[in-house]
Amino acid sequence: MAVDAPVIVETAAELDSEDWVDDDGKVGENEGFGGAFVDAEMEDIAYTGAASVTSKRLVPDEAGKELYERWKALVPSLAPPLLKYLDSTVGKEWARSPASLISECSRGTDCPITTTTVTALFFAKGFLQYTVQACLCESACHVLVRNGLFPTAPTNPRQAVSLELLDLFLALTERSSDAVTAMATALNTTYRNRGFVAMNSKGKRIKEPFRKGLGYALQWYDCARVEIERLKDQAVASKFMELFNIPSGADSKDTPAPASRSLTMEDLGVEECHRILQLRCAACFGGKNFGRLFKDGADIHVAVDANFNHRHLRSAGTSAEFYSPHFFIPKEDVDAVGERIEKQRPRKKPRQIQVPKEAIDSCQEAHTAGTGSTVKTSLEKFDIGGLAALVCRHDIPLFIANVDTPGEQQKYAVSLIEHMFLFLPRKATVVALYDIGCVVDRSVAQYELFAPGIAERIRFSTSVMHSYVHEWSCQLYYNPRFQDGLGLTDGENVERLWSRTRGLIPVCRTSGKHRRVWLIDRKLRMIAKELKEELGSWISRRLKKGTAAQGHEAQQILDECKIDEAVLEAQWADQKSAQTSLRSLAPKRLKTHLGNILNIHTDINELESTIEKSLKLVSKGSLPETCRPAISNLQTQLQKIEANAQSLYAAINIPDEFPSLRGVDMEFIRKLYLIREVKSSVQRKATSAFWEFDKLDRATGGKDIALGTKMHQHVRSAMTKKTASLATAIKRYNAECQALAAIAKAEWNIPLPEPLPTSMAELKKCTTLMENDVRDGIRAMLRLKRCTEEKRRLSWEANNMLRWYLRELQAITAAMQDPIIPQLQLELEEVLALKESWGTPLVTEASYDIHSRSMLERVQGSQLTWVPVAITDDSADGGGSEPSNLTDAEGAVSSTEAAAIYGEPLAAPSAEEVCLGDLFAEQEDRDSADTPVPLVYKCILTWKQPVRPYSVPFLLCLTQPIRTT
């Protein structure tokens, strides 16, 4: 019986065992089998000698596996009563369950009844005891769920948690992290403050009476909700398949099988993305036009990256699998891709790449992710080293994989991208942005990394933030700001995903392995849902702060530089051609070789000096004549060293790579290379110093906000340091120029570098150091192109969103005709509410409203609404005019006369009353002469047909006197 007083709960065992509790004290799926109020089933398999247990079990025993199997068998059967209860509480207050919960068995007395006392936890009521009557037809768990309580054990539960409390807790944990211990402790504290105290059979307070039971209820209730979502999506997806004839996931045979790779979108013969991807991002995957060229930006932009903070301790253990994740791809798929890549390594394809090999080698060495052998985490302590994710350009996660190798191997990016291609149409093209996109692109060009038919439809690029640490020749080809068609896509989407999931790092590190998957997957579901609802805001922000603001700034720079765009295009083409050629990297190769040769020449000079001094000493008699054979040996050795130096110089092949340097002295070449390095240093220092000056000038001129005293001092201090460093570099450069001019010969016909001015004002105008106008003009030109491309892509995405919106409405409306799955009305309302957040300057909210009304009208039929009735007073002077086709009926009384007869003005009847009174009311005979004359209301009934897109509203006006009684 339910009571409103403190309850003393008798338990079957003490609840202080440490069975399978995670290291951080949270409830994991593999924690102890005891409950807060120990359930009968849990009590049977609980440890009898918990005090003797000294180590934590890392894998589940048979009892644990059996318990999870019973839960997995129970959860699908709980979905129908849970759906029914949730549907009955939509828009209402949570109903209080009766004191006795009885089974709704149809067999009556023929079915044996069992009675159980269950303690239920509520959000505001405390914990109450209920009597539950169950039978063979309806178990106690089903009776509890039907009454809004979720059990903490699959059979014979003795504790339950209200759905109201579980819904609140799940919503809280989705936006923070797993906090079962904190929630259970706070709940117990609240109960105690109100006089609800949980005590054991010895009359002592239980330290943690709710933690384990609340953890079990939370975990399996979420699984039940996932089952409900699956049923609802299956109902909508089946209609989606019928209406549009595309794979929708309604049937397992319609979904590609990633593990077997036996079914692909090409086999299905469709021209649209799979419903799985459309549900995750309608902007990227909701369209129908695929096959765009890479120069136009391709069809889809995704980003891929790994994170080694989401690790999992081996000591945290694992348990029986209880949850099928939505975002994780199977480990078997990743391993299969890794094995295929290893088999392909020896077989290199003879294919030329755009960027020189030396540049990509340098990029690979500069990134820890460049080589898969780089150890980022110790797999002795961790069994999972991190996560690798694939994210669309709107930051919505698509797929994710566990990293189980010490380094970031290419198999993770390849397997994620390959898995996505299973759900894409045969013509779809993709641009993948990756920190080491240049390295992966070279591997794809040299080896068969992808399954057949994918390599031709994908192009790699680097992310914007990481691209600036790549070689300049690499940036020219892989930086998204320099690639045609990529717009303002930055490729840092995965980094933003890691930022949103950082709260799970400490929690998941010590949780059970499968509970970790559940927590991460649930977090990704929430992130994907929220970001999907904010797609309209994302597009509006990109239009305002991206294409509009940056485009305007770029256009201003182009106007100020006053250089024709054709000239800028030619300069940019020349720079790309020069920087991506093999000759552009020759100075770096020469640096090592020239250093070796110069070292040999130093040794030669020292040896020559030693021989010359020795011969002089022998001639003077300071050394005996017996030393001459040794000096002759040194001379022979010197000749061999000089021959080796000449061979090494010939191997450098300077005359072939640089014909203009044929016959030039080695010392001149060395100084020329040194001057090149010094000038590059001067350019970097000058650029930094000019930026500080420009920042101060903009603030002084009012273009930017005032710096303030502290910031002004900081800028001045930075300027002073950089100016001194720049002056030193210029001084060294000018000295080297003079030294080079001293050893230069006219027959070499090599132009000599000119000294640089030491004044900052003159240096800023020096064209031999840098051409600022051309450089700024090229950057502005490229930025303006990217803004134009971004606006075009945003228009595609806005149209994709509208298309998906209408088709999803149509599918849900069709599914609502089937009463088997309730709560689809909520799904319809959620989709309809998207028009408020998806409205953009490209596709406004009014467009969504008009199209959705037209679509719903076609599906549900026209919905006619009554318009208000207006009474026309034609008795007063200057009164309202009557329509020309209306005539006064005999005996009609005006509204003024009616007020005199009845003592009060008459309110206008509703349109329904007028129409129904005319159709169904009968005129009554008047018995006396003084009976008021019946009134005649003159009204216009107007039916407005709902406005359809691209059509003119149709109005139907009926004007006719209607006599009422």
C-alpha positions, 0 to 999 in steps of 0.5 A: 500500500502506498503511504505518505510517511517515512518508510523503513525498508527491510533488506535481505542483505547488507548493501556495502559490497564492492562487487563490480563498482567502477573506479570512480564510484559510478554504476557500470553495467558490470557492477555488483548484482545487488540492488538498493533494496536487494531484488530477489534475483539479484539476491540469489546471485549476490556474493555470500562472502563479499568480505573475502573478495580482494580483487575486482572481476574484469569480465562477467561470470555466468550469472552476470551474463544470464542476468543481462540476457534476461534484461535483453529479452525483457526490454523489447516486450516493455516497449508497448506498455511504455509507449501506451503510458507515455502516450497517455501522459502527453500534455498532462501531469504525471498521474499518481499510480494507485496503491495497488497495481493489478494485472490486466489479465483477460483469463481471470481466475484461470491465471495464477496471481502473485503478489509482490511489494515494490518500493518506488522512487519518485522525484517529489513524493519520496519513496513509496511502497506498492502492492503489485499483482502479476500473473503469467500473462502480465509480469510484475515488470509489465504491470509496473511499466504500465503504471509509470514505474520502471523495475530495477530487475528483470524478474521479481523486482522489489524496487522501481523508479518513476519514469518522471525521475528517469526522464529528468535524470537522462536529460541531465546526464545527456548534457553533463556526464554520467552521475549516478552516484551524485544523483543517488546521493542527492536523492537520498539526502532529499528523502532524509530531509523530508523524513524518508529514511531507508533502513535495513533489517537491523534498523540501521540506515543504509549508506547508499540505498539507491545507487545500484538500483538507480543505475540499473533502471537508468541503463535499461530504461534508456535501452527501452526508449531506444527500442521505442525510437526504433519502432517509431522510426521503423514505422516512418521508414517503411512509409518513406520506402513506399513513398519515395522508393529508397532504402530507409532502414525499415527492413534489415535487407534494405540496410547495407551490411558493413561487416560482409560488404555484400550489399551497397547502395549501388546494388540497390540502384538508388540515386539518393543517400540512405535514410540513416545519413538523411536523418543525421544531416538533412543539409548534407544528405537530403538532396537528390543531385549528385556527381558534382566535380571536385572543382565545383566543391564535390557533393559532400564535405566531411572531416576525420580525425582521432583523439587519444584522450578518450582512452579506456583502462584495462583495469575497468573491465568489461561485461556482456554486451547490452546495447547496439550503438548507432554511431560506432562501426564494428571493430571487425570492419576496421581490422579488415581495412587494416589487413587490406592496407598492409597487403597493398603496401608492397604493391605500389602504383606508378602514379604521379602526385601533384605535390613533390615527394619531399614536401609530403615527407616533410609534412609527414615528419612534422605530424605525430599522426603522419606515421602510424608507428608513433606511439601516442598511448600505452596499450599495456595500461589501456585496452582502447587508446582513443576514438576516431570520428567522421563528422559532416561540415555542420559538426554533426557526427556521422560515424565513430570508431575505437582506436586500439593501436598505439598510433593513429594509423590510416586504417581508421580514417579509411574505414570510416570514410569507406563505411560512409560510402556504403550509404551514398549513391553511386555518383556522390563525390566527397571531400575529406578534410584531415590533418594529414590529408596530404599523406593519406592522399599520397597513399591512396594514389600509390596503393589500393587503400579503398574498396573499388569505386571509392578512390575516384570519388574522393579528394583529400584536403587538410584542415585549415588550422593544421594546414599552416604547419604544412610545407608551402607547396603542400598548402598550395594544393591541400589548404581548403582556402586555396582549393576551388569549390571548398568555400569556407569549409574549415575541416575543424569540425572533429575538434569541436566534437571533441570539445563537446564530449570532453566531459565524458573523458574521465567518466568513460576511462574508468567505466565498463567497456560496453557502458563506455560505448553506451555513454558515448553513443548516447552523447553523440545522439544528443549532439546530433539532434541538437545540431540538426535543429540548429542547421538554420541558425548555422546557415544564417550565421555563415551567411552573416559572418562568413560570406557577407562580412568576409566578402565585403572585407575582401572586396575592399582590399581588392578595390584598394590594391587597384590591381586587375584581377587577371593580373592577380590570377596570373601571379597566383598561377605562376606562384603555384607552378613555381612552388610545386615544382621539384626545383622549388625544393632543390635548395632544401636538398642542396642544404645538406649536400652543400654542408657536407661539401663545405665541411670537406673543403674545410678539411682540405684547407686545413690539410693543405695548410698542414702540408705547407707548414710541414714543408717549410719546416723541413726546408728550414731544417726544423724537421728531419728529411725523414719526414718527407715520405710522410708529407708525400703520403699526406699529399696523396691523401689530399688528392684523394679527398679533393677527388671525392669532393669533386665527385660529391659535387657532381652528384648534386647535379647543380648544373642540371637543376640550375643551369645558370650556376654551371661553372660557378664557384662553390663558395659563391653558391654557399653564400647565395644559399645563405643569403636566401635563408637570411632574406626569408628570415627578414621577410618573416620578421618584417611581416610580424613587425608590420602586423603590429604596426598595422594593429596600432594604426587601425586602433589609432585611426578608429577602425578597431576598438581602442587598445587601452593603456595596458594593451598599448604598452604591450603592443609597443613593447612587442614592436620594440623587440621585433624592430630590434630583431628585424634590424639585426637580420637586415644588417646581417643580410646587407653584410652578406650581400657585400661579401657576395658581391666581392667574390662575384665574377662578371662572366658568371652573369648572375644578378646580385641581391640588393641591400635592404633599407634599414628604415621601417618606412622605406622597408615597407615600400621596398619591392625587393622584399615583398610586394604587399599589394600583389600579395594582399590582392591575391589573398583577397581574390581567393577569399572572395572566391571562397565566399561566393562558393560558400554562398552557393553551397549554402543555397544547396543545403537550404534546398536540401533541408526543405526537401527533407522536411517535406518528405519527412512530414509526408512519411510521418503523416502516412505512418500516423494512419496506422494506429499501431504505433502511438506518439507519432503525433509528437514526431510530427510536431517536432518536425513541424517545429523545425520550420521556426529554426530552419528558416533562413534568408535563402529559404524563409520560414514562410516558405516552410509554412506554405509548402508544409501546409500544401503538403499536409493538405494533399495528404490529409485533405483540405481543412476549411475554417469558419470566418467571423460573421459581421452584422450590417446595421443598415438602419442608421444614417450613414450605416454600413453599405450592403453588398449589391446582390443582397436585398432586405427581407420582408420584416427585417429588423435592424440591430438598433431596433433589436436592441430596443425590443430585447433591451440589449444589443444582439451579439453576432452569431457564429458562422456555424450557428448561422449555417446550421440554423438555416439548414436544420432549424424549423420556423415556429408559429407565433401565437400572439401579435406582439411576438417580436418579429424574427430577425434576419441576419445578413452575412457573407460566408467566405471559404478561403482555400489554403494557399498552395505554392505557385497558385493563386488563392481561390475565394468562394463567396456566398451571399444570401439572406438567412432566416433564423429562429 
